[in-house]
């Protein structure tokens, strides 16, 4: 009796297509669900945003009293009261801090005018003028403007100051008066240190500009640097003489807007 020989079915090499099709179907379903969820979230987020805005501006939503909204606000058009209100994006404090200064002019033309007006004083070494990143710096040398170790301005320099003031009155930029000394320590009956001497000279120059020449005091600020910001080496007499100075800095837009640290 002959038996039929059982033959194995040929191996199917395309079974992976079934798994692949299932994966694609699941992936499609996943993205459909994600898309539907995002659309729902957007709608809910917009509803919440509108409700919060209405509550903060008018106190008419979510039961928030208008008094609370007044303090928590800080909208662009409402300056309001309270710390949160004052420091918010539209708050009064931030608006005042970020308001650009008015009438801050470019200092290149002023440098040309001053250089021409003070040409003889510059050649004599009494004055130096430099345009720096912070503004126009007019350096008044101590040997010409102050007696050694003192803060009284020599009256013979008033004509030089008059020329400088004529240029300063033509612009409205803020002015910073910086006193500098050399590294030689001072101990006198009036000044205990170079810090006091440099600050006193700045004050003397500020009073001269405001009281004698009529510069608005609101434009003025004073700084005493002592010997911490030299222009030259303090190892030589020439370097020390260069470092003994009072700088009148006409601040530019960058220096005025520079944030304080």
C-alpha positions in Angstrom: 0.0 0.0 0.0 1.5 3.2 -1.1 1.4 6.2 1.3 1.2 9.7 0.1 4.3 11.6 0.9 3.4 14.7 3.0 5.0 17.8 1.5 5.6 20.9 3.7 3.9 24.1 2.7 6.2 26.7 1.3 7.3 29.3 3.9 5.5 32.6 3.7 8.0 35.5 3.6 5.4 38.2 3.7 3.9 37.7 7.1 5.7 40.9 8.4 3.2 42.9 6.3 0.5 42.0 8.7 2.4 43.4 11.7 3.5 46.4 9.7 -0.1 47.1 8.7 -1.2 46.9 12.4 1.6 49.3 13.4 0.6 51.8 10.8 -3.0 51.6 11.9 -2.1 52.2 15.5 0.2 55.0 14.7 -2.5 56.7 12.6 -5.0 56.3 15.5 -2.4 57.8 17.9 -1.9 60.9 15.8 -5.6 61.4 15.3 -6.2 61.3 19.1 -3.3 63.7 19.7 -4.7 66.1 17.1 -8.2 66.0 18.6 -6.8 66.5 22.1 -4.7 69.6 21.0 -7.8 71.2 19.5 -9.7 70.7 22.7 -6.9 72.1 24.8 -6.7 75.2 22.6 -10.4 75.9 23.1 -10.2 75.4 26.8 -7.0 77.5 27.1 -8.7 80.3 25.2 -11.7 80.2 27.5 -9.4 80.3 30.6 -7.4 83.1 29.1 -10.4 85.2 28.3 -11.8 84.6 31.8 -8.6 85.6 33.6 -8.2 88.7 31.4 -11.8 89.8 32.2 -11.3 89.2 35.9 -8.1 91.2 36.1 -9.3 94.1 34.0 -12.8 94.4 35.1 -13.3 92.1 38.1 -16.3 90.7 36.5 -15.4 87.0 36.0 -14.7 84.1 38.3 -15.9 86.1 41.2 -12.8 88.3 41.5 -13.6 91.6 43.1 -12.6 94.8 41.2 -10.4 95.8 44.1 -8.3 92.7 43.7 -8.1 93.2 40.0 -6.9 96.7 40.6 -3.9 95.4 42.5 -3.1 92.3 40.4 -3.5 94.0 37.1 -0.6 95.7 35.3 -2.1 95.9 31.9 -0.6 98.0 29.2 -3.2 100.8 29.5 -3.8 100.6 33.3 -0.9 101.6 35.6 -2.9 101.0 38.8 -1.6 100.4 42.3 0.3 97.8 44.3 3.7 96.1 43.8 2.4 93.6 41.2 0.7 96.3 39.3 3.6 98.7 39.3 6.1 96.0 38.1 3.8 94.3 35.6 4.4 94.6 31.8 2.4 97.8 31.6 3.1 99.0 35.2 4.1 102.5 36.0 7.5 101.6 37.4 8.6 99.6 34.4 7.2 102.1 32.0 9.2 104.9 33.8 12.4 102.7 33.8 12.2 101.8 30.2 11.1 105.1 28.8 13.8 106.3 26.5 15.5 109.6 27.5 14.4 112.6 25.5 16.7 114.7 23.4 19.8 112.5 23.8 21.9 113.7 20.8 24.8 112.3 18.9 28.1 113.6 20.3 30.3 113.5 17.2 29.4 117.1 16.2 29.9 118.3 19.9 33.4 116.8 19.9 34.3 118.8 16.7 32.9 122.0 18.2 34.7 121.5 21.5 38.0 120.5 19.9 37.9 123.7 17.8 36.9 126.0 20.7 39.5 124.5 23.1 42.3 124.0 20.6 44.8 126.2 22.4 44.0 124.6 25.8 44.4 121.1 24.3 47.7 122.0 22.8 48.8 123.4 26.2 48.0 120.1 27.9 45.3 121.6 30.1 42.4 119.7 28.5 41.9 116.4 26.6 38.8 115.4 24.7 38.1 111.8 23.8 35.0 110.1 22.3 34.5 106.8 24.2 31.8 104.1 24.2 30.0 105.8 27.2 30.1 109.3 25.7 32.3 112.4 25.2 35.0 112.7 27.9 36.5 116.2 28.6 39.5 115.7 30.9 40.4 118.8 32.9 44.0 118.4 34.2 44.7 119.1 37.9 47.8 121.1 37.2 45.7 123.7 35.4 42.4 123.6 37.4 43.3 122.7 41.0 46.2 123.5 43.4 48.0 120.4 44.5 46.1 118.6 47.2 43.2 121.0 47.2 39.6 121.2 45.8 39.4 124.9 45.0 39.1 125.6 41.3 41.6 128.2 40.0 39.6 131.3 38.9 41.9 131.7 35.9 40.4 128.7 34.3 36.9 130.2 34.3 37.2 131.3 30.6 38.0 127.7 29.7 35.0 126.5 31.5 32.8 129.2 29.8 33.8 127.7 26.4 32.9 124.3 27.6 29.6 125.4 29.1 28.6 127.0 25.8 28.8 123.6 24.2 27.1 121.9 27.1 24.1 124.2 26.9 23.6 123.3 23.3 22.7 119.7 24.2 20.6 118.1 26.9 22.6 115.0 27.6 23.2 114.0 31.2 26.6 114.9 32.6 28.8 112.9 35.0 31.7 114.6 36.8 34.4 112.1 37.8 37.3 113.0 40.1 40.6 111.1 39.8 43.9 111.2 41.7 47.3 109.5 41.3 48.4 106.7 43.6 50.3 108.9 46.1 48.4 108.8 49.4 47.2 112.1 50.9 46.9 112.8 54.6 46.0 116.4 55.3 43.9 118.4 57.7 41.1 118.5 55.1 41.4 115.2 53.3 42.0 111.8 54.9 42.4 109.9 51.7 42.4 110.2 47.9 38.8 109.1 47.9 37.8 112.3 49.7 40.0 114.5 47.5 38.6 113.1 44.3 35.0 113.4 45.5 35.5 116.9 46.7 36.9 118.0 43.4 33.9 116.5 41.6 31.6 118.4 44.0 33.5 121.7 43.4 33.2 121.3 39.6 29.5 120.5 39.9 28.9 123.6 42.0 30.8 125.7 39.5 28.8 124.4 36.6 25.4 124.8 38.3 25.8 128.0 40.4 28.1 130.1 38.2 27.3 128.9 34.7 23.7 127.8 35.1 23.8 124.2 34.2 20.6 122.4 35.4 21.5 120.4 38.5 19.2 117.6 37.3 21.7 116.9 34.5 24.6 116.5 36.9 26.0 113.5 38.8 29.3 113.2 40.7 31.7 110.3 41.2 35.0 110.0 43.1 37.4 107.3 41.8 40.5 108.2 43.7 43.4 106.3 42.0 41.3 103.3 40.9 40.9 104.4 37.2 44.3 105.7 36.0 44.9 106.7 32.4 48.7 106.1 32.7 51.2 104.4 34.9 51.7 105.9 38.4 55.3 104.8 38.3 56.4 108.1 36.6 55.8 111.8 37.4 54.4 112.2 33.9 51.9 109.4 34.4 50.8 110.6 37.8 50.3 114.1 36.4 48.1 112.6 33.7 46.0 110.7 36.2 45.3 113.7 38.4 42.2 115.0 36.6 38.5 115.7 36.7 36.5 114.2 33.8 33.3 115.8 32.6 31.5 112.9 30.8 28.7 113.9 28.4 26.8 110.6 28.4 25.5 109.1 25.2 22.4 107.0 24.6 24.2 103.7 25.5 25.5 105.0 28.9 22.1 106.5 29.8 20.2 103.3 29.0 22.7 100.9 30.4 21.1 98.8 33.1 22.4 99.0 36.6 23.7 95.8 38.1 
